[in-house]
């Protein structure tokens, strides 16, 4: 049996005295459930000490780690692999790089050009300093919604950062030769259909089952989504979500906060057009 009390004053006292907490107390201290802590342990984010009888114990270092994980999940909207890469980087391990353009140095150059510290930029983009630092090094996975906030801070788009050459008024993009931008987000792959300074940003989205924006966002302009295959759920503002199937399309104002995900069991393939360019 555990001898610790579950009330808040007891939790605060145990933290101050560096007495290890049980899983219930640790979960209460960071505002989540014991089941969530067990899940994070299975995902390799935590490694609490065990008593001889098998009870988990969380010391001050584990609680600090728990709070960081909670913030990266709820604020930065990172998935478990991305959090694991950031935490591994801090231990000195070399993480596996994301595929796609090396945007980190360009993001860092934009920040320095605006005379912003990591702390300043992170606060304005509503992300953590450790996350932004990892993003600039190219070591962090990122959701679409979170990346949108960072790009908006610098007044740019992913297409602009990825483009290395100017184009004339006509462009031909052959099948099989489209440029993938941003690598993979949370189960999302994006192919650019036209590069350079264009008024319409046309892209092919491939969204894995369960993947999506991982949060809502809004911006200037309008957008159009056509489902080539699979299904997509789009939520606009506080209204009920739209469920789109193959050959369905949706046109809406981008100023309305929107979030989206693939509710199906197979990868969704979408034609997505934004004007003006967003990513």
N, C-alpha and C positions, 0 to 999 in steps of 0.2 A: 504493500500500500504506500501511496505517496503521502508525505507528511506536510506538504506545502498547502497554503491557503490559496484560493482562486480569486480573492478580491484584489482590486487595483492597488490599494496601499501595500499589500503584501508583495505584489509583483514589483512595485517601485523599490521597496525595501530590499528585496532579493537582488535586484539589479545593482543597487548602490553598494551592497555588501559583497557583490560578485559571487553570490551563492547560485549555483546552477538551477535553472528552472525546468519544470516538467514540460512536456509537449503542449499540454493544455494552457499552462501559464505563458509559455513563449508565444503561442498562437494568439492569446488574449492581448499580450503586450504589443503585438504588431497589427492587430485588427483583422486576423484571418482565422480560418478553422484548422484544427489539428489535421484534418484530411488533406488540406492544402500543403502543410508542412511535410506530410508523408509523401505527397506527390513530388514536391521539389527535391526531396531526398532521392527518390527513384530516378529523377531526371539529372542527378549528379550535381545539384546546386548546393546541397548541404551534406554535412557529414558529422552529425551530433555524436557526442560520447554516449556510450551505453553502460548501464550498471550491470553487475553480474547476472541480475534477473532479467535483463533485456530492456529496461526502461530507458527512454531517450532523455538526455540532459543537455541543456543549452546554456553555455556560459556567455559572458559579456561579448566576446568576439563573435560568437554565433548569432547573438541578437543584433549586433551591428550589421552583420551580413544579411540577416533576415530583413531588416529595415531597408537595406539597399535593394534587395531583390524585390521587395514589395513596391518600392518606388519605380524601379525599372519596368515592372509589370503594369502598374496602374497609370503612371505618368508618361514614361517613355514608350509604353506599349510594345515592349520587346518580347520575343518568344524565348523559350528555354535555351535553344542553341545559342542565340545572340547573347543572353545573359552569361551563359557558361563561358563564351569566348572572352567577354569583358573581364570576368572574374579570373579566368586563367591568365590573361595578359598581366594582371596585377601581381600574379605569383611569379612572373618571369617566363611563363611558357609561351611558345610561339604559336599563335592561332593560325588556322587555315584561312587563307584569303578568300573573299567572296569573288565569284566570277564577275565579269563586266568591266566597264571603264574604271580606272583608278581615279575616282572623284575626290578622294580625301585631300590630296595636296591642293586641288583647286578650291575646295571649301575652306581650307586653312588660309589660302591666299586672299580669298574674299573677306574672311574675318579680319585678317591683319590689315587689309586695305581700308577697313572701316575703323581701325584702331580699337578693336574690341578684344578684351581678354576672353579666355575660355569661360570664365565665370559670368561675364557680362552677356556673351552670346547665348550661353545655356539658359540663363534666366529669361532672356527675351523670347527664346524659342520654346520655353517651358519644357526643357529636357535637363537631365543631370550632366554635370561637368564630365564625369567619367564616360558617359555615353558619347558626348560630343567629341571628346578626345579620341575615343576609339573609332568614331566615324571618320575623323580626319586622317587616321592612320590606315583606314580601309579594313579595320578589324571587326566591324559591327554589323549585324543584321539589323534591318530597320523596317518598320511598317510603312505603308504608303502615307498614312495620315501624319506620322511623325516626320518623315522626310519632307513632306509638303510644308510643315511649319518651319523647318530649317531653311529650305529654299526660299520661302516667302520672306524670311528675315533678311536675306541678302538680295531680294528683288530679282531673282533669276529662276530659271527652270532647269530641269535635268537635261532636256534636249540641248539647251544653250551650252551647258557645261560639257556635254558629251561631244558636241560638234567641233570638228577640227578644220572645217573648210567652208567657204562660202558657196552658195548655189545660185544659179540663175533662176528665171521665172518658170523654167520647165524642169521637172525631175522624173526620171524613170527608175523605179525600184523593182528589180527582178525578184521573183519568188525564190526563196532559199538564200537571198543575199541581204535580207533585212538586218539592221543593226539592233541588237538587244541592249537595252539601257538599264543600268542600275542593278544588274545581276538579278538574283531572286530575293524578293521581299518575303513576307509571310505567306508562302504558297502562291506567289504572283510572279509571272514573267511578262515583260513588256517588250514588244518589237516596234521599232520606229519605222513608219511608212514614208516619212519625208523628213529631211534634215534641214538645218539652217534656220534663218529668220523667216518663218512662215506665219501666216495669220491663223491657219487651222492646224491643230496638232492631231494628226491621225495616227492611231496606234492599234496594234493587235494585242489584246490582253489574254493570257492563259492563266486561269485561276484554278488551282487545285481544290479538291473537295475540302471544305472547311476553311479555305483561305479567303482573304479579303483585305479591306482597308484597315482593319484593327482599330477603328475609331472614326468619328465624324470629322469633317472639315468643310470649309467653304472658301470661295474665292470669287473674283470678278469673272464674268463671262457666262457662256452657255455651253452645254455639252449634250452629246447624242450617243446612245449606246445601242448597238444592234447585236443580238445574240446569234452567233454563227453555229454554236453547238453547246449543248449542256443547258445549265440554268443559272440565273443570277437573281439575288434579292437586293433591292435598293431601297433604303429608307431615306425619305426626304423630310427634314424637320421633325415635328412631333407626330406626323401622320402615320398611318399603317404602311408597312413596307410593300413595295411592288414586287411581285414574283414574276420574273420573265423567263419564258421558255424559248426553245429554238425558233428563230424567225421573228420573235418579238423585239420591239425597240422602244426606247424611252427618250424623250427630249425634255430637258429641264434647265432652269436657271441655276448656275453654279453658286449664286449668292445664298441659296438655301443650303443649310448644313446637310450634308449627305454622307452616308456610310453604305458599304456594300459588302456582300460575301457570297460565296458559292455554297448553297444549301444542299446541293446534290451529292451524288456518290462518284461522279466522274468529273474530269477536268472540263471547265467551261472555257469556250473560246469566243472572244468578243471583238467586235470592231468598235473602237471608242474614239470619239472626236471631241476635242476641246477647242474653244475659241474665246479669248486668245490662249496661246499655249500655257499649260499648267505645269507639266513636268519637264 
